[in-house]
Amino acid sequence: MKIDWTILPHPPYPPDLAPSGHNLLSHLQHHLDGKDFQTRDDIKSALKQFFKGQSPAFWSKAIHDLPKCWQKTVDANGAYFTRFRAVV
């Protein structure tokens, strides 16, 4: 039995970033900016607030945008991206 595989030169996302996290991280960072957490419960509360506050459209758009994000990372040979430039 022969399996026809296509070998990709590298993963379509940075290896230490989950593919589902690409869109999520910038929004989560914005939500947490400027907040001061005194306890672990403060952190849990802020995270719950963030996740509960996202609409179904947010998650749908994030999934829809994944191929574009993956291609951008492949084109940059796996480099991270800030808003305006790749970070190697």
Biopython code that builds the backbone (N, CA, C, O; Angstrom):
import numpy as np
from Bio.PDB.StructureBuilder import StructureBuilder

atoms = [
    (1, "MET", "N", (0.845, -1.179, 0.000)),
    (1, "MET", "CA", (0.000, 0.000, 0.000)),
    (1, "MET", "C", (0.888, 1.239, 0.000)),
    (1, "MET", "O", (1.783, 1.371, 0.835)),
    (2, "LYS", "N", (0.639, 2.128, -0.924)),
    (2, "LYS", "CA", (1.440, 3.340, -1.031)),
    (2, "LYS", "C", (0.602, 4.535, -0.575)),
    (2, "LYS", "O", (-0.548, 4.698, -0.983)),
    (3, "ILE", "N", (1.196, 5.355, 0.270)),
    (3, "ILE", "CA", (0.529, 6.580, 0.726)),
    (3, "ILE", "C", (1.197, 7.755, 0.035)),
    (3, "ILE", "O", (2.418, 7.905, 0.081)),
    (4, "ASP", "N", (0.400, 8.570, -0.595)),
    (4, "ASP", "CA", (0.934, 9.732, -1.300)),
    (4, "ASP", "C", (0.945, 10.931, -0.356)),
    (4, "ASP", "O", (-0.105, 11.513, -0.082)),
    (5, "TRP", "N", (2.116, 11.300, 0.140)),
    (5, "TRP", "CA", (2.257, 12.402, 1.086)),
    (5, "TRP", "C", (2.831, 13.623, 0.396)),
    (5, "TRP", "O", (3.667, 13.511, -0.500)),
    (6, "THR", "N", (2.379, 14.777, 0.815)),
    (6, "THR", "CA", (2.994, 16.027, 0.398)),
    (6, "THR", "C", (3.780, 16.549, 1.591)),
    (6, "THR", "O", (3.210, 16.808, 2.651)),
    (7, "ILE", "N", (5.076, 16.703, 1.420)),
    (7, "ILE", "CA", (5.921, 17.159, 2.520)),
    (7, "ILE", "C", (6.043, 18.676, 2.459)),
    (7, "ILE", "O", (6.471, 19.243, 1.454)),
    (8, "LEU", "N", (5.662, 19.310, 3.543)),
    (8, "LEU", "CA", (5.779, 20.760, 3.631)),
    (8, "LEU", "C", (7.168, 21.111, 4.141)),
    (8, "LEU", "O", (7.724, 20.371, 4.952)),
    (9, "PRO", "N", (7.744, 22.224, 3.686)),
    (9, "PRO", "CA", (9.092, 22.583, 4.107)),
    (9, "PRO", "C", (9.180, 22.940, 5.587)),
    (9, "PRO", "O", (10.250, 22.814, 6.183)),
    (10, "HIS", "N", (8.109, 23.371, 6.178)),
    (10, "HIS", "CA", (8.046, 23.722, 7.601)),
    (10, "HIS", "C", (6.581, 23.877, 7.965)),
    (10, "HIS", "O", (5.736, 23.993, 7.078)),
    (11, "PRO", "N", (6.265, 23.882, 9.244)),
    (11, "PRO", "CA", (4.857, 24.015, 9.623)),
    (11, "PRO", "C", (4.304, 25.379, 9.214)),
    (11, "PRO", "O", (5.055, 26.350, 9.116)),
    (12, "PRO", "N", (2.998, 25.456, 8.976)),
    (12, "PRO", "CA", (2.395, 26.719, 8.549)),
    (12, "PRO", "C", (2.152, 27.683, 9.698)),
    (12, "PRO", "O", (1.295, 28.561, 9.599)),
    (13, "TYR", "N", (2.890, 27.531, 10.780)),
    (13, "TYR", "CA", (2.785, 28.426, 11.930)),
    (13, "TYR", "C", (4.051, 28.239, 12.754)),
    (13, "TYR", "O", (4.694, 27.194, 12.652)),
    (14, "PRO", "N", (4.424, 29.214, 13.562)),
    (14, "PRO", "CA", (5.598, 29.030, 14.413)),
    (14, "PRO", "C", (5.412, 27.790, 15.290)),
    (14, "PRO", "O", (4.327, 27.589, 15.838)),
    (15, "PRO", "N", (6.439, 26.961, 15.435)),
    (15, "PRO", "CA", (6.282, 25.677, 16.117)),
    (15, "PRO", "C", (5.882, 25.769, 17.583)),
    (15, "PRO", "O", (5.355, 24.799, 18.127)),
    (16, "ASP", "N", (6.115, 26.900, 18.237)),
    (16, "ASP", "CA", (5.742, 27.004, 19.645)),
    (16, "ASP", "C", (4.454, 27.794, 19.852)),
    (16, "ASP", "O", (4.141, 28.189, 20.974)),
    (17, "LEU", "N", (3.708, 28.023, 18.774)),
    (17, "LEU", "CA", (2.427, 28.719, 18.859)),
    (17, "LEU", "C", (1.352, 27.821, 18.269)),
    (17, "LEU", "O", (1.444, 27.422, 17.108)),
    (18, "ALA", "N", (0.352, 27.506, 19.047)),
    (18, "ALA", "CA", (-0.732, 26.659, 18.554)),
    (18, "ALA", "C", (-1.408, 27.323, 17.363)),
    (18, "ALA", "O", (-1.587, 28.540, 17.363)),
    (19, "PRO", "N", (-1.787, 26.549, 16.346)),
    (19, "PRO", "CA", (-2.402, 27.150, 15.164)),
    (19, "PRO", "C", (-3.681, 27.909, 15.478)),
    (19, "PRO", "O", (-4.023, 28.858, 14.772)),
    (20, "SER", "N", (-4.380, 27.514, 16.505)),
    (20, "SER", "CA", (-5.617, 28.207, 16.855)),
    (20, "SER", "C", (-5.359, 29.506, 17.605)),
    (20, "SER", "O", (-6.279, 30.302, 17.789)),
    (21, "GLY", "N", (-4.127, 29.731, 18.040)),
    (21, "GLY", "CA", (-3.823, 30.890, 18.868)),
    (21, "GLY", "C", (-3.462, 32.144, 18.119)),
    (21, "GLY", "O", (-3.339, 33.209, 18.724)),
    (22, "HIS", "N", (-3.288, 32.047, 16.812)),
    (22, "HIS", "CA", (-2.780, 33.183, 16.042)),
    (22, "HIS", "C", (-3.619, 34.446, 16.227)),
    (22, "HIS", "O", (-3.082, 35.493, 16.586)),
    (23, "ASN", "N", (-4.899, 34.364, 15.993)),
    (23, "ASN", "CA", (-5.786, 35.521, 16.112)),
    (23, "ASN", "C", (-6.100, 35.839, 17.570)),
    (23, "ASN", "O", (-6.263, 36.999, 17.946)),
    (24, "LEU", "N", (-6.178, 34.820, 18.358)),
    (24, "LEU", "CA", (-6.584, 34.960, 19.751)),
    (24, "LEU", "C", (-5.618, 35.807, 20.573)),
    (24, "LEU", "O", (-6.046, 36.620, 21.391)),
    (25, "LEU", "N", (-4.322, 35.620, 20.360)),
    (25, "LEU", "CA", (-3.337, 36.255, 21.228)),
    (25, "LEU", "C", (-3.379, 37.775, 21.197)),
    (25, "LEU", "O", (-3.276, 38.410, 22.247)),
    (26, "SER", "N", (-3.527, 38.367, 20.034)),
    (26, "SER", "CA", (-3.545, 39.833, 19.974)),
    (26, "SER", "C", (-4.775, 40.398, 20.679)),
    (26, "SER", "O", (-4.687, 41.427, 21.349)),
    (27, "HIS", "N", (-5.905, 39.741, 20.536)),
    (27, "HIS", "CA", (-7.122, 40.204, 21.207)),
    (27, "HIS", "C", (-7.031, 40.011, 22.717)),
    (27, "HIS", "O", (-7.464, 40.866, 23.490)),
    (28, "LEU", "N", (-6.469, 38.890, 23.123)),
    (28, "LEU", "CA", (-6.301, 38.632, 24.551)),
    (28, "LEU", "C", (-5.318, 39.623, 25.164)),
    (28, "LEU", "O", (-5.545, 40.123, 26.266)),
    (29, "GLN", "N", (-4.230, 39.908, 24.458)),
    (29, "GLN", "CA", (-3.250, 40.877, 24.955)),
    (29, "GLN", "C", (-3.901, 42.244, 25.138)),
    (29, "GLN", "O", (-3.675, 42.915, 26.145)),
    (30, "HIS", "N", (-4.703, 42.651, 24.171)),
    (30, "HIS", "CA", (-5.397, 43.938, 24.270)),
    (30, "HIS", "C", (-6.324, 43.951, 25.488)),
    (30, "HIS", "O", (-6.398, 44.949, 26.206)),
    (31, "HIS", "N", (-7.020, 42.858, 25.713)),
    (31, "HIS", "CA", (-7.941, 42.751, 26.848)),
    (31, "HIS", "C", (-7.197, 42.841, 28.185)),
    (31, "HIS", "O", (-7.710, 43.413, 29.147)),
    (32, "LEU", "N", (-5.996, 42.276, 28.240)),
    (32, "LEU", "CA", (-5.250, 42.224, 29.499)),
    (32, "LEU", "C", (-4.324, 43.419, 29.717)),
    (32, "LEU", "O", (-3.831, 43.621, 30.826)),
    (33, "ASP", "N", (-4.083, 44.213, 28.670)),
    (33, "ASP", "CA", (-3.184, 45.368, 28.796)),
    (33, "ASP", "C", (-3.604, 46.282, 29.934)),
    (33, "ASP", "O", (-4.774, 46.646, 30.060)),
    (34, "GLY", "N", (-2.635, 46.647, 30.760)),
    (34, "GLY", "CA", (-2.873, 47.596, 31.838)),
    (34, "GLY", "C", (-3.495, 47.017, 33.088)),
    (34, "GLY", "O", (-3.641, 47.717, 34.090)),
    (35, "LYS", "N", (-3.862, 45.752, 33.045)),
    (35, "LYS", "CA", (-4.473, 45.142, 34.227)),
    (35, "LYS", "C", (-3.380, 44.665, 35.182)),
    (35, "LYS", "O", (-2.321, 44.209, 34.749)),
    (36, "ASP", "N", (-3.644, 44.773, 36.473)),
    (36, "ASP", "CA", (-2.711, 44.339, 37.507)),
    (36, "ASP", "C", (-3.362, 43.209, 38.287)),
    (36, "ASP", "O", (-4.404, 43.403, 38.913)),
    (37, "PHE", "N", (-2.759, 42.041, 38.251)),
    (37, "PHE", "CA", (-3.329, 40.871, 38.900)),
    (37, "PHE", "C", (-2.617, 40.613, 40.221)),
    (37, "PHE", "O", (-1.393, 40.484, 40.266)),
    (38, "GLN", "N", (-3.388, 40.542, 41.279)),
    (38, "GLN", "CA", (-2.828, 40.291, 42.603)),
    (38, "GLN", "C", (-2.859, 38.808, 42.965)),
    (38, "GLN", "O", (-2.015, 38.325, 43.719)),
    (39, "THR", "N", (-3.830, 38.103, 42.426)),
    (39, "THR", "CA", (-3.979, 36.685, 42.763)),
    (39, "THR", "C", (-4.241, 35.871, 41.502)),
    (39, "THR", "O", (-4.559, 36.412, 40.443)),
    (40, "ARG", "N", (-4.100, 34.580, 41.643)),
    (40, "ARG", "CA", (-4.412, 33.665, 40.544)),
    (40, "ARG", "C", (-5.895, 33.775, 40.176)),
    (40, "ARG", "O", (-6.257, 33.664, 39.005)),
    (41, "ASP", "N", (-6.741, 33.991, 41.173)),
    (41, "ASP", "CA", (-8.176, 34.148, 40.905)),
    (41, "ASP", "C", (-8.459, 35.391, 40.068)),
    (41, "ASP", "O", (-9.385, 35.389, 39.257)),
    (42, "ASP", "N", (-7.676, 36.453, 40.252)),
    (42, "ASP", "CA", (-7.822, 37.651, 39.419)),
    (42, "ASP", "C", (-7.554, 37.314, 37.953)),
    (42, "ASP", "O", (-8.260, 37.775, 37.056)),
    (43, "ILE", "N", (-6.537, 36.515, 37.731)),
    (43, "ILE", "CA", (-6.185, 36.113, 36.366)),
    (43, "ILE", "C", (-7.295, 35.244, 35.775)),
    (43, "ILE", "O", (-7.720, 35.458, 34.640)),
    (44, "LYS", "N", (-7.756, 34.275, 36.543)),
    (44, "LYS", "CA", (-8.834, 33.400, 36.068)),
    (44, "LYS", "C", (-10.075, 34.206, 35.712)),
    (44, "LYS", "O", (-10.722, 33.951, 34.697)),
    (45, "SER", "N", (-10.398, 35.172, 36.547)),
    (45, "SER", "CA", (-11.577, 36.007, 36.311)),
    (45, "SER", "C", (-11.432, 36.810, 35.021)),
    (45, "SER", "O", (-12.376, 36.901, 34.236)),
    (46, "ALA", "N", (-10.260, 37.391, 34.802)),
    (46, "ALA", "CA", (-10.027, 38.177, 33.587)),
    (46, "ALA", "C", (-10.107, 37.300, 32.345)),
    (46, "ALA", "O", (-10.651, 37.720, 31.324)),
    (47, "LEU", "N", (-9.574, 36.091, 32.422)),
    (47, "LEU", "CA", (-9.634, 35.180, 31.282)),
    (47, "LEU", "C", (-11.065, 34.731, 30.998)),
    (47, "LEU", "O", (-11.487, 34.683, 29.843)),
    (48, "LYS", "N", (-11.800, 34.407, 32.042)),
    (48, "LYS", "CA", (-13.207, 34.021, 31.856)),
    (48, "LYS", "C", (-13.993, 35.161, 31.217)),
    (48, "LYS", "O", (-14.799, 34.939, 30.313)),
    (49, "GLN", "N", (-13.753, 36.378, 31.690)),
    (49, "GLN", "CA", (-14.438, 37.546, 31.137)),
    (49, "GLN", "C", (-14.121, 37.690, 29.648)),
    (49, "GLN", "O", (-15.014, 37.961, 28.845)),
    (50, "PHE", "N", (-12.864, 37.510, 29.286)),
    (50, "PHE", "CA", (-12.475, 37.628, 27.885)),
    (50, "PHE", "C", (-13.179, 36.574, 27.031)),
    (50, "PHE", "O", (-13.805, 36.907, 26.025)),
    (51, "PHE", "N", (-13.078, 35.309, 27.427)),
    (51, "PHE", "CA", (-13.644, 34.236, 26.612)),
    (51, "PHE", "C", (-15.165, 34.313, 26.526)),
    (51, "PHE", "O", (-15.734, 34.069, 25.462)),
    (52, "LYS", "N", (-15.820, 34.645, 27.611)),
    (52, "LYS", "CA", (-17.281, 34.777, 27.589)),
    (52, "LYS", "C", (-17.728, 35.972, 26.752)),
    (52, "LYS", "O", (-18.842, 35.985, 26.228)),
    (53, "GLY", "N", (-16.870, 36.963, 26.630)),
    (53, "GLY", "CA", (-17.227, 38.177, 25.909)),
    (53, "GLY", "C", (-17.086, 38.092, 24.401)),
    (53, "GLY", "O", (-17.461, 39.028, 23.695)),
    (54, "GLN", "N", (-16.551, 36.985, 23.892)),
    (54, "GLN", "CA", (-16.348, 36.866, 22.450)),
    (54, "GLN", "C", (-17.598, 36.302, 21.781)),
    (54, "GLN", "O", (-18.171, 35.312, 22.236)),
    (55, "SER", "N", (-17.998, 36.933, 20.720)),
    (55, "SER", "CA", (-19.188, 36.504, 19.986)),
    (55, "SER", "C", (-18.870, 35.299, 19.103)),
    (55, "SER", "O", (-17.702, 35.027, 18.824)),
    (56, "PRO", "N", (-19.895, 34.579, 18.665)),
    (56, "PRO", "CA", (-19.659, 33.492, 17.707)),
    (56, "PRO", "C", (-18.970, 33.994, 16.435)),
    (56, "PRO", "O", (-18.176, 33.272, 15.832)),
    (57, "ALA", "N", (-19.269, 35.221, 16.032)),
    (57, "ALA", "CA", (-18.631, 35.784, 14.836)),
    (57, "ALA", "C", (-17.122, 35.932, 15.024)),
    (57, "ALA", "O", (-16.361, 35.760, 14.072)),
    (58, "PHE", "N", (-16.684, 36.247, 16.240)),
    (58, "PHE", "CA", (-15.250, 36.358, 16.534)),
    (58, "PHE", "C", (-14.552, 35.031, 16.233)),
    (58, "PHE", "O", (-13.529, 34.997, 15.548)),
    (59, "TRP", "N", (-15.119, 33.936, 16.755)),
    (59, "TRP", "CA", (-14.502, 32.625, 16.561)),
    (59, "TRP", "C", (-14.599, 32.183, 15.102)),
    (59, "TRP", "O", (-13.663, 31.580, 14.576)),
    (60, "SER", "N", (-15.707, 32.474, 14.453)),
    (60, "SER", "CA", (-15.874, 32.118, 13.051)),
    (60, "SER", "C", (-14.849, 32.835, 12.179)),
    (60, "SER", "O", (-14.238, 32.224, 11.303)),
    (61, "LYS", "N", (-14.662, 34.128, 12.418)),
    (61, "LYS", "CA", (-13.680, 34.904, 11.651)),
    (61, "LYS", "C", (-12.275, 34.375, 11.897)),
    (61, "LYS", "O", (-11.473, 34.278, 10.967)),
    (62, "ALA", "N", (-11.971, 34.030, 13.153)),
    (62, "ALA", "CA", (-10.641, 33.508, 13.479)),
    (62, "ALA", "C", (-10.350, 32.231, 12.692)),
    (62, "ALA", "O", (-9.248, 32.058, 12.170)),
    (63, "ILE", "N", (-11.332, 31.343, 12.609)),
    (63, "ILE", "CA", (-11.150, 30.096, 11.870)),
    (63, "ILE", "C", (-11.040, 30.382, 10.375)),
    (63, "ILE", "O", (-10.207, 29.789, 9.689)),
    (64, "HIS", "N", (-11.862, 31.272, 9.875)),
    (64, "HIS", "CA", (-11.841, 31.629, 8.458)),
    (64, "HIS", "C", (-10.497, 32.237, 8.051)),
    (64, "HIS", "O", (-10.027, 32.009, 6.936)),
    (65, "ASP", "N", (-9.879, 33.009, 8.947)),
    (65, "ASP", "CA", (-8.619, 33.701, 8.647)),
    (65, "ASP", "C", (-7.377, 32.820, 8.784)),
    (65, "ASP", "O", (-6.293, 33.232, 8.372)),
    (66, "LEU", "N", (-7.508, 31.624, 9.351)),
    (66, "LEU", "CA", (-6.336, 30.774, 9.574)),
    (66, "LEU", "C", (-5.517, 30.496, 8.311)),
    (66, "LEU", "O", (-4.298, 30.661, 8.353)),
    (67, "PRO", "N", (-6.119, 30.083, 7.192)),
    (67, "PRO", "CA", (-5.287, 29.805, 6.012)),
    (67, "PRO", "C", (-4.445, 31.006, 5.580)),
    (67, "PRO", "O", (-3.293, 30.841, 5.179)),
    (68, "LYS", "N", (-5.007, 32.199, 5.659)),
    (68, "LYS", "CA", (-4.254, 33.403, 5.294)),
    (68, "LYS", "C", (-3.081, 33.613, 6.257)),
    (68, "LYS", "O", (-1.978, 33.953, 5.828)),
    (69, "CYS", "N", (-3.317, 33.413, 7.544)),
    (69, "CYS", "CA", (-2.251, 33.564, 8.541)),
    (69, "CYS", "C", (-1.170, 32.512, 8.331)),
    (69, "CYS", "O", (0.021, 32.813, 8.410)),
    (70, "TRP", "N", (-1.587, 31.284, 8.064)),
    (70, "TRP", "CA", (-0.615, 30.215, 7.833)),
    (70, "TRP", "C", (0.242, 30.533, 6.611)),
    (70, "TRP", "O", (1.462, 30.368, 6.642)),
    (71, "GLN", "N", (-0.404, 30.993, 5.531)),
    (71, "GLN", "CA", (0.346, 31.284, 4.314)),
    (71, "GLN", "C", (1.342, 32.407, 4.549)),
    (71, "GLN", "O", (2.464, 32.358, 4.045)),
    (72, "LYS", "N", (0.945, 33.410, 5.303)),
    (72, "LYS", "CA", (1.843, 34.530, 5.620)),
    (72, "LYS", "C", (3.076, 34.022, 6.369)),
    (72, "LYS", "O", (4.191, 34.470, 6.104)),
    (73, "THR", "N", (2.879, 33.100, 7.290)),
    (73, "THR", "CA", (3.997, 32.555, 8.055)),
    (73, "THR", "C", (4.872, 31.664, 7.177)),
    (73, "THR", "O", (6.097, 31.710, 7.285)),
    (74, "VAL", "N", (4.264, 30.856, 6.313)),
    (74, "VAL", "CA", (5.033, 30.030, 5.382)),
    (74, "VAL", "C", (5.875, 30.921, 4.483)),
    (74, "VAL", "O", (7.056, 30.648, 4.271)),
    (75, "ASP", "N", (5.283, 31.981, 3.955)),
    (75, "ASP", "CA", (6.009, 32.895, 3.073)),
    (75, "ASP", "C", (7.183, 33.561, 3.780)),
    (75, "ASP", "O", (8.163, 33.937, 3.138)),
    (76, "ALA", "N", (7.088, 33.708, 5.094)),
    (76, "ALA", "CA", (8.158, 34.344, 5.881)),
    (76, "ALA", "C", (9.079, 33.297, 6.518)),
    (76, "ALA", "O", (9.838, 33.616, 7.433)),
    (77, "ASN", "N", (9.017, 32.063, 6.043)),
    (77, "ASN", "CA", (9.854, 30.979, 6.568)),
    (77, "ASN", "C", (9.681, 30.768, 8.063)),
    (77, "ASN", "O", (10.653, 30.487, 8.764)),
    (78, "GLY", "N", (8.465, 30.900, 8.555)),
    (78, "GLY", "CA", (8.166, 30.597, 9.947)),
    (78, "GLY", "C", (8.404, 31.727, 10.918)),
    (78, "GLY", "O", (8.291, 31.526, 12.127)),
    (79, "ALA", "N", (8.730, 32.913, 10.428)),
    (79, "ALA", "CA", (9.001, 34.038, 11.329)),
    (79, "ALA", "C", (7.714, 34.502, 12.003)),
    (79, "ALA", "O", (6.622, 34.385, 11.448)),
    (80, "TYR", "N", (7.871, 35.028, 13.205)),
    (80, "TYR", "CA", (6.741, 35.650, 13.886)),
    (80, "TYR", "C", (6.433, 36.976, 13.210)),
    (80, "TYR", "O", (7.296, 37.564, 12.558)),
    (81, "PHE", "N", (5.214, 37.440, 13.368)),
    (81, "PHE", "CA", (4.858, 38.741, 12.829)),
    (81, "PHE", "C", (4.382, 39.652, 13.932)),
    (81, "PHE", "O", (3.581, 39.266, 14.784)),
    (82, "THR", "N", (4.885, 40.860, 13.900)),
    (82, "THR", "CA", (4.271, 41.911, 14.688)),
    (82, "THR", "C", (3.318, 42.570, 13.716)),
    (82, "THR", "O", (3.082, 42.038, 12.631)),
    (83, "ARG", "N", (2.788, 43.666, 14.064)),
    (83, "ARG", "CA", (1.803, 44.295, 13.191)),
    (83, "ARG", "C", (2.373, 44.651, 11.819)),
    (83, "ARG", "O", (1.679, 44.500, 10.813)),
    (84, "PHE", "N", (3.618, 45.120, 11.754)),
    (84, "PHE", "CA", (4.145, 45.634, 10.494)),
    (84, "PHE", "C", (5.360, 44.894, 9.953)),
    (84, "PHE", "O", (5.779, 45.152, 8.825)),
    (85, "ARG", "N", (5.938, 43.979, 10.732)),
    (85, "ARG", "CA", (7.148, 43.338, 10.231)),
    (85, "ARG", "C", (7.298, 41.935, 10.814)),
    (85, "ARG", "O", (6.719, 41.602, 11.848)),
    (86, "ALA", "N", (8.080, 41.140, 10.128)),
    (86, "ALA", "CA", (8.378, 39.798, 10.626)),
    (86, "ALA", "C", (9.442, 39.889, 11.709)),
    (86, "ALA", "O", (10.336, 40.732, 11.642)),
    (87, "VAL", "N", (9.342, 39.027, 12.695)),
    (87, "VAL", "CA", (10.328, 38.958, 13.769)),
    (87, "VAL", "C", (10.930, 37.568, 13.747)),
    (87, "VAL", "O", (10.227, 36.580, 13.961)),
    (88, "VAL", "N", (12.219, 37.483, 13.491)),
    (88, "VAL", "CA", (12.890, 36.183, 13.373)),
    (88, "VAL", "C", (13.519, 35.794, 14.684)),
    (88, "VAL", "O", (14.130, 34.730, 14.784)),
]
sb = StructureBuilder()
sb.init_structure("model")
sb.init_model(0)
sb.init_chain("A")
sb.init_seg("    ")
for serial, (resi, resn, name, xyz) in enumerate(atoms, 1):
    if name == "N":
        sb.init_residue(resn, " ", resi, " ")
    sb.init_atom(name, np.array(xyz, "f"), 0.0, 1.0, " ", f" {name:<3s}", serial, name[0])
structure = sb.get_structure()
